[in-house]
Amino acid sequence: MQQIERTLPSRQSAWDTASLRPNEQFAYYREAICQAFMNLTPEPAAAAGFSASVDHIRLGDGAINRVSFPEHVVRRSAADIAASDRSCFYLNLKLAGRCRIQQGNREISLSPGQVGIFDSDRQFALLHDRGPQLRVASFWVPSEALRERLPASFDVAAARVSDDPVVGHLIVETARTLADGALRMTEDEGRRLFRALIELVAVSLSRRGRAGAAETESLADATMLALKRAIHRRLREPGLAVSDVADAVGISERYVHKLLARSGCSFTDYVIDNRLDGAARDLSDPAMTDRAIGAIAFDWGFSDLSHFTRRFKQRFGCRPRDWRAAKASS
């Protein structure tokens, strides 16, 4: 997409719909926020025109996106997540209007002067309302930059970090200082202040995590249960992939791997082990004595009989036919 025609610092990009015809404005805005934020799916407002601007300023590996727009909804879908090659946290300072952020089983609301965080690796909806022209300063925080400051396997749920009674006001002031003055600072000053903002957010999340560790753990456990149910419903599908169950649960593929790693297994091993368990039950069933071993293997999603036999022996210590014979004689 063509950027607006004016001289900009090398670390800044900007888009504005003002010079476009009304019927072209929303499409232009949609492409602008995808370039600035990663893949998103905004939903157009009822009116024909869409007066919006996007100002993108790099801060080392991160960025600030200062955005002005009318009321509308922005979603990040499973397809958007799959099409993105990086992950981040969005840290939003609301400047005008209101935004309700829906992610997972949480909803937080941001009014002017409040700051919220949410995860690009999980589907979300942003409902921007309460004003003809709304504004937000959204910080693009690389996932690794925040996670390295948090305890291992910390689950960052959507949260309004400006509410923190200890560091909330510091988060707001630091975010506002960066949003207002990033281009008046040197690049090094901007990066240093951005790192300080991430540190403050990490402190807030860690404090919240200590207070609500049981709640966070329960959320992860509930998601894990939903993930396992989704896998078992599709266990017999030969081409079952991580993306299939991620879409079904509404989480990212990365989070699927993370949840399964907590229980000490990979996605592939979990699927194969449970398929083997199902096949072993069928081989033990007297009602299925006449059914060929290969047919049972194919019923459980295996497409290669030799691979099935090898994995079966690794799991149970004998070949499928020996397993069947032993169960029949016992």
C-alpha positions, 0 to 999 in steps of 0.5 A: 500500500502506498504511504502518504506523501511527505518526508518522514524520519526513517523510523516512522511510517504514516498513512492517512485516508483524508485524500482518498474517496470515501469508498476507498478509505476503509480498505486503505485503513485496513491495509495500514493497520495490517502493516503496522500491527500484523494481520487484523480483520477490521469490520467497517462501520455503517457510514460510507467514509472512514476518516482515519490515520495511522502513525507508526514509530519504531522503537528498536524491535518494538513500535508505537502505533498512534491511530485515529479512527471512527467507531468500529470493531477490529478482530484477530482471527485464527487465520490472522494468527496463522498468517503472522510470522511473529508474535507480540503483546499489544499495550494500548494507551486509550487517548479518546473514546472507549475500547472493550477488549475481548480475549478468551473468557475475559473482557476489559474496558479502556477509557482515556488514560487507561492502559491494557495489554493483550496477546497477539497469539490469541483471538481477540475483538476490539470494540471501539466506541463512544465518540465520532473520532477515537484515538489510541497509542498502541505499543507493539511489544515483542513477545520475547521482550516481555516473557524474558522478564516474567517467570517461566510459563507465565500466562499473560491474560488480557489485563488493565495494567494501569489499575496497578496500585503500585506501578499503574501510574508509572505505566501510564506516564511512561506510555504517554511520554513515549506516545507524545515525544518519541520522535523528539528523542534520539533512537537510543533514548526511545529504546531505553524508555520503551525497555523501562515501560516493558519492565514496569508492565512485567512488574505489574503482571508479576504482582498480579500473577502472585495474587492470582496464581490459582486463577491463572493456573485454573485458566490454563488447566481449563484451556488444556482440558478443552484442547484435549477434548478437541484432539480426541474428537478428531483423533481418527482423522488421518491428517490431524494437524495442530492448526485444526485443534488450535482453530477449534479451541480459539488459541494459537498453534504456539499456545497448543505446543506450550500447553502440551509441553506443560504435561511433558509431551509434544502434539505428535506424541500425544496424538499417536499415543492416544491413537495407539491406546484406541487401537489396543482397546479394539484389538482386545475387544472380542467383538472385533476379532474378525476385523483386520489389524490394518483396518483397525489401524486405519480407523485410528488415523494411521496411514502406514501399517509398518509405522503403526506396527513400529510405534505399537511395539515401542509403546506396548512392547509387542507387535499388534498381532501378539497383543491381540493373541495375548488378550484372546488367550487371557 
